[in-house]
């Protein structure tokens, strides 16, 4: 696959990934309790879809075609990033919902930082730095860090919390984590930010 179609596919995937910003919008509009309830219903529905598609190959194939082929190849036979992203955001809200700046930064790190890492890495990445067999680049990580700094600044972080939050989110995006980094990135970033 040439670089341009691969970059376009990654752009579509990360644009879809930015739908996690809807959780943040709901949190600011309706509050933590209502948003947690709505997200819990979504997690149950998505969990059922994942169970059915992984159990029945024909359903799986149909769903993979319906999402426009934006999934990663290994997601055909494992739980998709949609469930992990939603669960990570839900846990972040559940544990840190009384700290709007922390929640906002953590979810923005996930939506924008993770996206910047992938897009910058695909477009300009040359220096391989991935761990555990993951294909990551220094350029992608710098893109992630810059996006996380901008997101943190936008929600009001300054000084050490601003730098530490962006650094932790970038590290979480870079290293191999159990299950899926979409689960851990917002949750652990929020945990670090809440310590300041």
Protein Blocks (a to p, Z undefined) as FASTA:
>chain_A
ZZklmmmmmmmmmmmmmmmmmmmmmmmmnojklmmmmmmmmmmmmmmmmmmmmmmmklmm
mmmmmnoopacfklmmgccfklmmmmmmmmmmmmmmmmmklmmmmmmmmmmmmmmmmmmm
mmmgmbdcbeehiacdfklmmmmmmmmmmmmmmnopahjllmmmmmmmmmmmmpccehia
klmmmmmmmmmmmmZZ
